């Protein structure tokens, strides 16, 4: 239905879509792969845009290290790459000899040089996957409906095994053949008539000519954002941190840049953060690093110190970083030499002899290809009815059930919720999107979606926790609501009822509550508030050998 107050004025009535709708899917991680596969099952025309050269998302290990982010973080709209300007790559230098390229597809040419690797890193920054990464949700809870895990798969497995699973889904279900790899989406906006989405993409090509970039404009009926959580690092604004980074850049990294523990052998480290990444890194460093300090702020989702290995010491929040007075001039450090400075904690403790700092403080919500849905000045309490991301970058606003953009539900997001069994939950979201976009399920009116959203805002408040399903039973409840709604509103063809969407199996639900029970035993009263992602390593350790 139309909304006279919305800039998106020509939305088709939900459930009455023309045949063979064209859908763009941004991202080929688990969210994008599941979404594309279910859209293809609904016989829609699908194009997936993946900026790297392979499916797998955060589970693809790339030993290259991403370039440094800003210290402190940039504004959310900037993302983790520099968005090109429209027309920047419109003409080749010299012109391309290809005869099949339209003016909108003419590439720019960059001569082969030592800068090629930097160009690739800037174009498609590697993800946060490190060599020793393992799943922190047991496999029996994080399977897609598209395929079971191979027989005999353990509860906790290697990054490579998880990546193989995602890539197998992409191959078997035809997603790869519908994917433009090495292609980054730089801008998505509605056409002037409000009927289509115009998507501007840039493809990186390598060859004897070096590297060139080809810009293309494409039109789609619907767009699915499946770009994930783990792109733009969140760097805290701690006094003195920027100066440490500027003086000794190789000694301070974000966890997205962490690859293996060996470079830290016999060194002392400070790890900032109390989530899964911080805990994993502390565990990897055990027996390799000398002493590891973990600085925490005492937040709601902090993992208990009891999960830390013997070589790690939990300390309070950091007040400031200070360099010694004689460090005003630039000088490099030998490998075994600590940073000549001190870390002052908020309780007054002073730590020195620190060789490295790893910042594991999470990521910023960012969709740089949707600049009109960003505001880098509006506060989290001021999103209005149209913004998706405000200046804090803590959440995605104005989404119906964390999926459909309320002002124009031809734009959908898959993979927004967290503290969930990721693969499983995102697959359910993908099924819902596919059924709605295919006209097999009807969305509520915009008025109804807005009322439901505002009610949820009143109940949960506007914060990062808005998307969390950590409380026991909330994930099951969320999926049940999706399934009940889709099945209640499912369309009929030729007088026959469509196959209804299936929810969690009884086996899955049993496993979910058994895990929650183990978490209660591990965390005590906090177990009720703990998340599967936060606690599964501790709980699963009684089932399988993790290390």
N, C-alpha and C positions, 0 to 999 in steps of 0.2 A: 504494500500500500504506500501511497505518497505521504510525505510529511511536509506541510507547507512551510514550516520553520527551518527545514533542513536544507543545506546546500546540495544534498543528494536528492534531487527532486523527482527522479523518474525511476522508481524502484518497481519492478514487476510484482504483482500480487503474489505472496508466497504460495508455492505449490502449483503455480500456473506458468511454468517456464517453457519457452519454445524448445523444439527438439534439438538434439546435438549441441548442447551448450558447450562453449569453450571455457576451459578453466586453467588458470595458471597456478602452479604450486611452487612456492619459494622455499627451497631447501630440500635436500635428499638425505637427511638423517632419518631416524625411525619415524618421526612425525610425518615428514614429507613422503616417505616411501609408503607408509600405511595409507595416507590420504590418497596418493596417486593410484595405488592399487584398488582401493574401494571405488574411486571415481571411475576408473576403467571398467570395473565390474558393472557399473551403472550405465555403461556405453556412452560416456561423455568424452569429449575431445580434450585431452590433457597434455599440457606441456609443463615439465618440471625444470626449474632453473637452479642449478647447483654451481656455486662459484669455484669449488675445488674440482679435481679431476676424477672423483670417485664417490660413490654413495657410502654412507656410514656415519656421517655427522661427527659427533663428539667421540665416537668409538673408533674412528680411524686414526691410527698412530702415524704421526709425521715427525721425524726426528729433527726437522728444522724448527727453530725457535721463533715465535712471533716477534715482530718489532716492538720496542718499548711503547707502552701507553703513556698518556700524559700524567704528570705528577703535580697536584692531585688529578682526579678524573676530569675529563672534559664533560661538556654538557651532553645529555643523552642523545640529542638529535644527530650528533656527529658520528656516532657508532664507532666501529673499529676499523674503518677504512675511509678514504677520502672519496666522496661521491663526485663523479665526473660532472662536468657541465654539459647541458644539452648541445649537441653539435660539435663537441670537442674532438670527436673521432670521425667527423663526417667526410674528410678527404684524405686520401693517401698521400704520403710524401716519400718517394714519388708515387703517382697514381697506380692503383692496382691494375694488373693485366687481366684479371678475371672479368669475363664478359657477363656473368650472371648476377653481378652485384648491382643493386639499386642505389640511388644517391643516399638513401638512409642507411645503407649497409657498407658504404665505402670505409675502408680501414685506414687508420693512421699507422705509420711504420716507424719502428724504433730499431736502430742498428744493433746487432749483437754486440754486447760489451760485458764488462764485469758487473754492470748494474742490472743485468737481467734477473739475477736471483732476488735482488731487492724489489724490482718491479713485481715479481711474482708474489713476494711476501706482502707487499702493499695491496695488491689486487685481491688476494685471497689469503688472509692470515691463517696459519695453521691453528687447529683447535687445541683444547687443553689436555688431550689424551697423553699420558706418560707411559713409559714402557711397562711398568709394573701394575697398571690399573686393572682392577677387578670390579665386577658389578657389586653394588651395595644394596641391591634388591634381589632376593633369591630368584633364580630362573623360573622356579615353579609358579611365581607370581607375575613375571614380566614377559609372558609370551603374547605375541600377536595372534588374533583369531585366524590370520592368514596361514599360519604354519606352526606346528609344534617344534620344540627344540629337538635336536637329534636324540635318539634313544641313548640313555646312559649319561646324559649331561648332568654334571654336578650342580649343586645349588649356587656355588660361587665359582666363577670361571674367569679365564684371562680375557683381556681386552680383545685379543685376536679372535677368540671364539665368539664373542659378542658381535664383533665387526663382521665376521663371516655370516652370522645369522641375518644381520640387516642386509648385507649384500646379496645373500641368497634370496631373500624376499624380493629385492629389487629385480633380480634376474628372472626368477621363476614367474613373477606376476607381470612381467613386461614393462616394468617401470623404467629400466635403463634405456629401452628403445624410445621412450618418450621424454628423455632427459637431455637438456643442453648442458653438458659439463663445461667447466672453465668459463662459465657464464654468470656474471653477477648482475643482480637487479639493482639499478641505481635510482629509479623513480617509478612510483605507481600513483596514478591520479585518475579521476573520472574525466571522460571526454566532455566537451562543453554542453552537449545535449543530455548528459547524465545517463546515457544508455549503456555505455561500455566503460571498461577500465583500460586506460592506456598504460602500457608497461614499457619502460625504456631499459634495455639491458645492454651490457658490454661483454663481449667475448674476447678472451685472451687466446691468441694463436701464436705458436712458436714454430720456427722453421729455419731454413738457411738465411732468411732475411733478418733473423733475430726474433724480436717480439713485436706483434702488432695487436691493436685493439679494434674490434668491430662493434659499432653501435647499431642497435636495431630498435625499432618501435613496433609493438604488437598490440592488438586489441583483444580483450577477453570479456566474456560475460560475467565471470566470477573469478575471484582471486583468493587463494588460501596462503596465509603466512605460516610457514612451518620452519622458521629459521632458528628456533631454539633459544635457550637461556644464556648460553655460555660464549658470548661473543665479545662484549665490551667489558673489560676488567674494571672493577670498582677499586679505586685507589683512595684511601682515606687521606684527609687533609690534616696530617699530624705535624706539629711544629718541628721543623728541621729535616723532615723526611725528604723533601725536594732537594735540599742541599746535599744530603748524603748521596742521593741518586745522581745528581749533577756531577759530583766530585768523583765518585767511584761507581759508575753505571753498571758494571758487570756484577757488583756485589749485592744489588737489590733487584729482585724480580717479583712479578706476580705469579701466582700458582699456575696460570695459563702457560707460562714459559718454562715450567719445571718439566724435566724429561727423565732423569734418573738420579739416584742418590750418590753415585760414585764420585762426582766432582766435589762432593762435600766431605770426603773422607778425612777424619781426624780434625775437622773444623767445628767451630761453635756457631750455632745458628739461632736466629730469632724468627719464629713463625707467628704471624699475626692472623688470628681467626680461630673460631671454635667449632667449625662445621666439619663436614665429611672430608673435604680436601685437606684441611689443616691436620686432621687426625691421620689420614692416609700418609701424608708426607712425613709426619712425625714417626709413624710406624716404619716407613721405608728407611728412614735415617737411623733407626735403632741398630746398634752394632757397627755402624759405618761412621757416623758423625761422632764427635766427642761429646758435647753437651748441646741439647736443644731446649730453648725456652719457647713456651707457647703463651702468647699474650692474649687475654680474653677480656671482654667488656662485661661479662656476666649477664648476657641476654637470655631471652626465653628459650632459644633453641640451642644453647651451648651444650655440647656433649660433655658428660662428666669426666673429670680428670682421671678417674679410675681406669678409663680405657687407654690412657697414654702408656707407652712403653717405659721401661726403667730409665732410659737415657733422657727422657723429656721431663721438663719441670714447668708446671703451669704458674704463670705470674699475672699480676693485674694489668689493666689497660696502660698503654704507653702515653706518657705526658709529652715527651719530646725526644728528638734525636739531636745530639750535639757533636760537633767536630772539635778536635783539639785546636788550640789557637794557632799552631804553626801550619795549619792546613789551608791557609788562604791561597797559597799558590798551588797550581796543579802538580800532582805527582802520582805516578802509578804505584800499585802495590805488588809485591811479590806474591806468589800463589799462597804461601803459608802465612802471610802476614795479615793480622786482623785489621779491621777498619780503625783508624786512629780517632776514636771518638767514644761517646758514651750514650747509653739509652737510659733515660730517666722515666721511671714508672710513676703512676699517679699516687702510689702509696709512699713515694719517696725513695724507693730502692734505686740504686744506680748499677747498671750492668755494663761491663766493658769486655774487651777481648772477644768481640763478635766479628766473625769473618763474613757472614752472609745474612741477609734478611729476605724471607719469603713472605709475600703478602697474599694470604688466602682469605680475603674478605669478600669474595663473591663477585657478582656481575651486575651490571646496570641493564635494566630493560630498555631496549633501543631498537627502533625500526627506521634506520636512516633513509630508506627508500619511501617512507611515508611522512615527509617533512610537514605536510599540512595537518597531520594528526599529532604532532609534537608541539609542545611549548616549553622552552627552556627558561621561562620566567614565571609561569603559573605554578603555584604550590600544589601539593598533593590533594589539598582540599578544594581546589579551584579548577577542576577539569571541565566544568560545564557539561553540555550534552554531546560534545563532538570530539574532544581530545582523547587520545589513547594513552599518551605518555606525557607526564608533567616533569618539572625541573628536577625532581628527586630521582626519577628513574626506578622507582620501587615496585611499580605495578602497571598493569594494563587496565585502563578505565573503559567504561561504556561497552562492555561485552556481555551479551546474553549467554549465561551459563559458561562464561569464560571462553566462548567460541565465536559467536556472531556479533559483528559490529552493529549496534542497535540502530544508528541513523541510516545505515545501508547494509543490510545483512547479506548482500552479494560479496561482501568482504568477510572472511572468516579466519580464525586463528586456531591452530591445533598445537598443543603442547604447552599451554600457559600454566596449568596447575602444577604444583610441586608438592613434595612430601607425599608422593604417590608411587605406585608400581608403574613406572613410566610407560613401558612398551604396551602393557595391557590397557591402561587408561587412555593413552593417546590413540590407540586403535579404536576404542569405543567412540572417541570424538571424531575420528576420521569416518567411521561408518555413518554417524549422524550427519556430518557435512555432505557426504556423498548422497545420502537419501534426500536431504533437503534440496540440494542443487539439482538433483535429477527429477524433482517434483514428486517424489514418492512419500514425502512427509512435509507437513506444513508448519511453518513457524507461526507463533502467536502474532497478533498485531503488534505494531511498534509501541502502542500505548501499553499493552500488556507486558511486553518485554521491559519497557522502561519502569513500570510499577514494580515488577519482580526485582529488577536490579536495584532500585532505590531502597526497597525493603531489605535487601541483602547488605547494602551499604550501612543502613542503620544497625543491623545486627552485628556485623563484623568490623565496621570502621574502615577507613581508607588507610591502608598500610600494606607492606609486603605480605603480611599474613592473610590478606584478602583472598589470595589464590591457594592458600595452604589447606590441604585435606588431612592434616596430621592427627586430628582427634579420632579416636577409635570409632570405626563404623562410618565415618564421613565419606570415605572413598566408595564404599559399597552403596551408601545412600545416593551419592552423586550419580553413579552409573545407573542405579535403579530408576532414578528420576528421568535420565536421558532415555532409557529404554521404554519406560512407560509412556512418556510423551510421544516418542516416535511411533510406537505401535498404536497408540490411541488415534494419532493423526495420519496414519499411513494411508496412502491412496490405494485405489482399486483399479485394476486393469482388466478389461474384457469380462467384467462381472466377477472376477476371481480375486480373492485377497492375496496381496503380495506376501512373500515370505516375511514373517515378522523378525525383527531384530532380537537376537538372543543376548541376554545379560551374562553376568558372571556365572560360571558353573558352580555347583555345590562343592566340588573339589577345591576350586579356587577360594571360595569363601571360607571353607574349613582351614585351608592353609593360611589364609590371612589372619583369622582369629587365633590360630595356634602361634603364629609369629608374634602377634600382639601380646599374647600371654607370656611368651618368653621375654618380651621386652619389659613387661611389668616386673618380672622376676629380676631382670637385669637392672632396671632403673628405679624400682620401688614405685612410689606414687607418681614419679615423673613418667613412668611407662605409659600412663594413659595419655600423656601429651607428647610422648616421643614419636618420631616418625620412622617409617620403615627404612628410609634412606639413612637416617641418622644412626639407627640402632642395629641394623641387620648384621653388621660385621661382628658386633659383640654377641648377638643372639645366634648367628650362624656358626660361630666358632665352636659351639657345642655339637654342631652337626657335621661340619667338614673342616678340614685343615685349610686355613686361609693362606698361611705363609709357607 
